[in-house]
Amino acid sequence: MMTLRNVSANGFSDISFESGTGRSVKIIVDSDDEKNLLLRLVTGLQKPDAGEVLLFGKEIYSISEDEYIKLFEKAAVVPGNGGLISNLRVWENITLPIEYHQGINPQDLEDRIIRIVRRLLGINTDIERIEKLMQQLPGHLSPHEKRVVGVVKAFIAEPEVIIYDSIFEGLNPEMQDELTTMTTQFHKEKAGRVSLYLTSDEYSLRKAPADIILRQAGTELKEMR
């Protein structure tokens, strides 16, 4: 579903990889700058100096803006900061995009969010905790809570490709376990779904399962075996 062919840009030279379908991929780079560059390359925000970036078989820098928007409706990114709008409550951050694109009414959305959380974290999940979280502004949330919200926001759209940008870094083991449970379960729920983990902190991804592990070696990405 995601392919890089002989891509060169700034600190990277002639990098190639193919996610295939249904796979979980870890990409470990040397610095945040290189991680951010790679994220921009695969999301269409920075055209490489050479090479091709394909998503669902389409070269993302060779299509129209309308085609790009339609293509990325099937993909999602979870930023390390959650990617939340500061002046909107958590509930609004999660629901506004899906209401706009899919026209789902608020009550159905609430039920859907609770089902997602229970499905991914277990039937005994503290729903009161989640409901309280939904009423907060992002500035009142911990880094862990922002990432949980960012994950739920991405999951509700049921993407076929999901990119996790450093979401485990700086968290204690219990918090990492919660996020790992959510991302792993979500990956399993749809045949063919691709999960891509990006980080410059290899240790933070130690519990996340992966079919493919790529590590930076100089200006290249090498598959670890």
C-alpha positions as CSV (number, residue, x, y, z in Angstrom):
1,M,0.0,0.0,0.0
2,M,2.9,2.3,0.7
3,T,6.0,2.2,-1.5
4,L,9.2,4.3,-1.7
5,R,11.3,3.8,-4.8
6,N,14.8,5.1,-4.9
7,V,13.9,8.2,-2.9
8,S,16.6,10.9,-2.2
9,A,16.0,14.0,-0.2
10,N,18.3,15.9,2.1
11,G,19.9,13.3,4.4
12,F,18.4,10.3,2.6
13,S,19.8,8.7,-0.5
14,D,18.2,6.1,-2.8
15,I,15.9,4.7,-0.1
16,S,13.3,2.1,-1.0
17,F,10.8,0.0,0.8
18,E,7.4,-1.6,0.2
19,S,4.9,-2.1,3.1
20,G,2.8,-4.7,1.3
21,T,-0.7,-5.2,2.6
22,G,-1.7,-6.2,6.2
23,R,1.8,-5.5,7.6
24,S,3.1,-3.6,10.5
25,V,6.3,-1.6,9.8
26,K,8.7,0.0,12.2
27,I,11.1,2.7,10.8
28,I,13.8,3.8,13.1
29,V,16.0,6.8,12.2
30,D,18.8,8.7,13.8
31,S,17.2,12.0,14.7
32,D,13.9,13.8,14.9
33,D,14.9,15.9,11.9
34,E,15.2,12.8,9.7
35,K,12.0,11.3,11.1
36,N,10.1,14.5,10.3
37,L,11.6,14.6,6.8
38,L,10.5,11.0,6.2
39,L,7.0,11.8,7.5
40,R,6.7,14.8,5.1
41,L,7.9,12.7,2.2
42,V,5.3,9.9,2.7
43,T,2.4,12.3,3.4
44,G,3.0,14.4,0.3
45,L,4.3,17.5,2.1
46,Q,7.8,17.5,0.6
47,K,8.6,16.3,-2.8
48,P,11.8,14.2,-2.9
49,D,14.7,15.3,-5.0
50,A,14.5,12.0,-6.8
51,G,12.4,8.9,-6.7
52,E,8.8,8.0,-6.2
53,V,6.4,7.8,-3.3
54,L,3.3,5.6,-3.9
55,L,0.2,5.2,-1.8
56,F,-2.4,2.6,-2.9
57,G,-0.4,2.3,-6.1
58,K,-0.6,6.0,-7.0
59,E,2.5,8.3,-7.1
60,I,1.4,11.0,-4.7
61,Y,3.4,13.8,-6.3
62,S,2.0,13.2,-9.7
63,I,-1.7,13.4,-9.0
64,S,-4.1,16.3,-8.8
65,E,-5.1,18.0,-5.5
66,D,-8.5,16.4,-5.6
67,E,-7.0,13.0,-6.2
68,Y,-4.6,13.6,-3.3
69,I,-7.4,14.5,-0.9
70,K,-9.5,11.5,-1.9
71,L,-6.5,9.2,-1.6
72,F,-5.6,10.4,1.9
73,E,-9.2,9.9,3.1
74,K,-8.1,6.2,3.4
75,A,-5.0,7.1,5.5
76,A,-4.3,8.8,8.9
77,V,-1.5,10.1,10.9
78,V,-1.3,10.2,14.7
79,P,1.2,12.9,15.7
80,G,3.2,12.7,18.9
81,N,1.3,15.6,20.3
82,G,-2.0,14.2,19.4
83,G,-2.7,16.7,16.6
84,L,-5.4,18.4,18.5
85,I,-6.8,22.0,18.0
86,S,-6.2,23.9,21.2
87,N,-9.4,25.9,21.4
88,L,-11.7,22.9,20.8
89,R,-12.7,20.4,23.4
90,V,-11.5,16.8,23.0
91,W,-15.0,15.8,21.9
92,E,-15.1,18.4,19.1
93,N,-11.6,17.5,18.0
94,I,-12.7,13.9,17.5
95,T,-16.2,14.5,16.0
96,L,-16.0,17.5,13.8
97,P,-13.9,15.9,11.0
98,I,-16.1,12.8,10.9
99,E,-19.3,14.8,11.0
100,Y,-18.1,17.0,8.1
101,H,-17.0,14.1,5.9
102,Q,-19.5,11.4,6.8
103,G,-22.5,13.3,8.2
104,I,-22.9,11.1,11.2
105,N,-25.2,12.5,13.9
106,P,-23.7,13.3,17.4
107,Q,-25.4,10.5,19.3
108,D,-24.3,7.9,16.8
109,L,-20.8,9.3,17.1
110,E,-20.8,9.1,20.8
111,D,-21.9,5.4,20.7
112,R,-19.3,4.7,18.0
113,I,-16.5,6.2,20.1
114,I,-17.4,4.3,23.2
115,R,-17.6,1.1,21.2
116,I,-14.1,1.8,19.7
117,V,-12.6,2.4,23.1
118,R,-14.1,-0.7,24.7
119,R,-13.2,-2.8,21.7
120,L,-9.6,-1.8,21.8
121,L,-9.0,-1.6,25.5
122,G,-11.5,-4.1,26.8
123,I,-15.1,-4.2,28.0
124,N,-14.2,-3.1,31.5
125,T,-12.6,0.1,30.4
126,D,-13.3,3.1,32.7
127,I,-15.9,4.9,30.4
128,E,-16.3,7.6,33.0
129,R,-12.7,8.4,32.6
130,I,-13.1,8.6,28.9
131,E,-16.3,10.7,29.1
132,K,-14.5,13.2,31.5
133,L,-11.6,13.3,29.1
134,M,-13.9,14.2,26.2
135,Q,-15.0,17.5,27.9
136,Q,-11.4,18.8,28.4
137,L,-9.5,21.3,26.4
138,P,-6.2,19.8,25.0
139,G,-4.2,22.2,27.1
140,H,-5.4,20.3,30.2
141,L,-4.3,16.9,29.0
142,S,-1.1,15.0,29.7
143,P,1.0,13.9,26.8
144,H,-0.3,10.4,27.2
145,E,-3.9,11.6,27.1
146,K,-3.3,13.7,24.0
147,R,-2.0,10.6,22.2
148,V,-4.9,8.4,23.3
149,V,-7.2,11.1,21.9
150,G,-5.2,11.3,18.7
151,V,-5.4,7.6,18.3
152,V,-9.2,7.5,18.8
153,K,-9.6,10.4,16.4
154,A,-7.7,8.5,13.7
155,F,-9.4,5.2,14.4
156,I,-12.9,6.5,14.0
157,A,-12.3,7.1,10.3
158,E,-11.3,3.4,9.9
159,P,-8.1,4.2,7.8
160,E,-6.5,1.5,5.7
161,V,-3.1,3.0,6.3
162,I,-2.2,4.6,9.6
163,I,1.1,6.3,10.5
164,Y,2.2,6.7,14.2
165,D,4.6,9.5,14.7
166,S,6.6,8.9,17.9
167,I,3.6,8.2,20.0
168,F,5.3,6.0,22.6
169,E,8.2,8.3,23.4
170,G,8.5,9.7,26.9
171,L,5.8,7.6,28.4
172,N,6.0,5.2,31.3
173,P,5.6,1.4,30.6
174,E,1.9,1.3,31.6
175,M,1.1,4.1,29.3
176,Q,3.0,2.5,26.5
177,D,1.2,-0.8,27.1
178,E,-2.2,0.9,26.8
179,L,-1.3,2.5,23.4
180,T,0.3,-0.7,22.2
181,T,-2.9,-2.6,23.0
182,M,-4.9,0.0,21.1
183,T,-2.7,0.1,18.0
184,T,-2.1,-3.7,17.8
185,Q,-5.8,-4.5,18.2
186,F,-6.8,-1.9,15.6
187,H,-4.3,-3.3,13.1
188,K,-5.8,-6.8,13.4
189,E,-9.3,-5.7,12.9
190,K,-9.2,-5.1,9.2
191,A,-7.6,-7.4,6.7
192,G,-4.9,-5.6,4.7
193,R,-4.5,-2.7,7.0
194,V,-1.0,-1.2,7.2
195,S,0.5,0.3,10.4
196,L,3.6,2.4,10.1
197,Y,5.6,3.4,13.2
198,L,8.1,6.2,12.9
199,T,10.6,7.1,15.6
200,S,14.1,8.2,16.4
201,D,13.9,6.3,19.8
202,E,14.2,2.6,19.1
203,Y,13.6,1.6,22.7
204,S,10.1,3.2,22.7
205,L,9.0,0.7,20.1
206,R,10.3,-2.4,21.8
207,K,6.8,-3.7,22.5
208,A,5.1,-2.8,19.3
209,P,4.9,-5.8,17.0
210,A,6.2,-5.5,13.5
211,D,6.5,-7.6,10.3
212,I,9.2,-5.3,8.9
213,I,11.8,-3.3,10.8
214,L,13.8,-0.7,8.9
215,R,16.7,1.1,10.4
216,Q,18.7,4.1,9.2
217,A,22.3,3.3,8.2
218,G,24.0,6.4,7.0
219,T,21.8,7.9,4.3
220,E,19.9,4.6,3.6
221,L,17.2,2.5,5.3
222,K,18.2,-1.1,5.8
223,E,15.9,-3.9,6.7
224,M,16.8,-5.6,10.0
225,R,16.6,-9.4,10.0
